[in-house]
């Protein structure tokens, strides 16, 4: 009975966007709880991301189980930044030197994150290609 329930949940998780969003948020909550419990100075969302990546890398979690939810989050990302834009409009001091400093930090950090992401994706694609070559023989 338990095995049948597990199979049904996995099938449901692979086809339902809301279940996948909930699963991703569950990892975020687990990471947040772990960060608070251990007292590490790392955001819980990052710990949750590492948990998902570790489970994906060890094939304990299927990419199909989070793909639709991740696409939804990426598609609706602008929705998460609208409140930040409204806060900037409430603080005119951000349009002076302080705003330029913050803008420089944002540009630099964005460039670093994009570069790190590009390198990581490139390494992963090379690793996947190398694995595909071995599977053919």
N, C-alpha and C positions, 0 to 999 in steps of 0.2 A: 504494500500500500504506500509506504514512504517513497519507494523508488518511482512508482507511478506518479505521485504528486510532484516529485522532483523533475521528472520528464515533462509534465504538463507545465510547470513553472518555467522551465528553460524554453519551451516552445513559445509560451506567452511572452516571455522576456525578449525573445528575438523578433517579435512582430509588433509589440505594443510600445509606442513612443513614451507614454506616460509611465509605464513600468521602468523603462530605461532611464528616464529622467529621475525617477525615484531611486533607482539603483545608484546612479552617479551622486545624487544628494546624500544617500546613505554612506557612501565612501567619504564624502566631505564631512559628515557628522562624526564618523568614526575617527577620521584624522583630527578633527577639532577636539574630540574627547581625549584622544591620545596626547595631543599637544598640551592640553590643560592638566592631564593626569601626570605627565612626566615633567612639565615645567620647561620644556625646551623652547627656545626662542624662534621657532619656525611656525608659520601660520598652519592651522589645521587643514586648510584647503590644499596646501602643498603636500602635506603628509598623505592626505587622501589621494592626491594625484599619483604620488609614488606607490601607494598601495595598488591602485588600478594598473599602473605600468608594470609593477612586479607580477601581478596576477596575469596580465596579458602576456608578459614575457615567458612565464612558466606554463602558459596555456591552461591555467586553472580557470580563467575567464575568457570566453570567446569574444572576439571583436564584434561579432554579430549581436552580442548581448548589450552592447553600449553604443553601437554605431548610430542608430536613429536618434537617440537621446543627445549624443554629442553633436550631431548635425543640427538638431533643434537649438541647442545652446549657442552654437556658432551663428546660426541664422538670426537669432534674436539678441545677439550681443549688444547691439545699439540700445536696446531697451534698458540694459543694465547701466549704461553710461549717461542716460538723460538726467537723473538726479544730480550727478556731478556737475553737469553743465549749468544747471539751475543754481547751484551753490556758488559757482564762479560769478554769476551775474549779481549775486547779493553782496559780493566783496570787491568793491572798486579798487582796493589796494593791490589786487592781483594784476592790475593793468600797468603797474610801474616796474621798478627794478626787481622787486620781490617776484613778480609774475614772470619776468624774464629769466630769473634764476631757476624758478620752478619749471618753466618751459624747457630750459636747457637740460635739466635733470631728466625730465620726461623723454625728451628726444634721445638723449644718450642711453637711458635705460631701455627704451624701445629698440634702439639699434642693437644693443647687446643681446636682448631677448630674441630678436629676429635672427641675429647671427648664430646664436647658440641653437635655436630651433632648426635653422637651415643645416648646420653641421650635424645635429642629431639625426635629422631626417635623412641626410645624405649617408651617414654611417649605417643607419637602419636599412636603407634601400640596398646599399652594397652588401650588407650582411644577408639580406633576403635573397639577393641575386646569387650570392655564393652558395647559399643553402639550396637554391633551386638547381644549380649546376650539379650538386652532389645527388640530388633526388633523381635525376634523369638516368644515372648509371646504375 
